[in-house]
């Protein structure tokens, strides 16, 4: 999984653009910014955390910071020359976008709720005309006009019944302070989660003792270190089950589990199905292969 660097900061908090691809190609990744994806044309499979859904024309996808995701176009978009196209809008917002106002102004409390739900991913089907018009025009705007349109976008979102894509454990992805330290830790985990990462080792990397690291990690991510490792391994397992022909045992090993029994038990705990049942559901409902 890739930590995607984006040219967004407090000085340049918004990046908005139209896209027109033959098909989605960017691999399984995450980034510390909010992301809105409007699918104007195209269809396929949407992978968010441990969940897999279908995306189609007219859908809007909203992703919170550091939420692993991946879009895969359907097969005909790869092989049928007449349909090699996905179009839409991508808007990315800096992690602390209008943080003080959204956190403290009662006028914006509903917008705060949108941000909080986006931590688990939001998938809006059959988006309305107001939302679509805003998403089509925001990339062409600049400065205050663009900012006002983004607030109008949030206003429209607050009037919808928003359901999280991931309906497992709650998480808090609003990293505050010591960003370089937590990013260093997360990058190390991302590169080594298939190995045996001990608490002592990761605490040493963060220049903290184990007890202090556990408190720090829980504050910054909303999860225990053990749970975070388990979830990132299961997320990778979901991707392999959906996109490969690997055997369950191989996937278990590739994702860092010491035994197949441990893998099966952990997978069912987080996903609700055994790996074998999950694979069968994906093949049947999402027509990935």
Secondary structure, DSSP 8 states (H G I E B T S, - for coil): -EE---S--SSS-EEEEEEEESS----SEE-SSEEEEEEEE--EEEEETTEEEEE-TT-EEEE-TT--EEEEE-HHHHH-GGG--EEEEEEEE-TTTTHHHHHH-GGGHHHHHHHHHHTT-EEESS--HHHHHHHHHHTT--HHHHHHHHHHHHHHHHTS---BS--SS-------S-HHHHHHHHHHHHHHTTS---HHHHHHHTTS-HHHHHHHHHHHHSS-HHHHHHHHHHHHHHHHHHH----HHHHHHHTT-SSHHHHHHHHHHHHSS-HHHHHHHHHHHT---
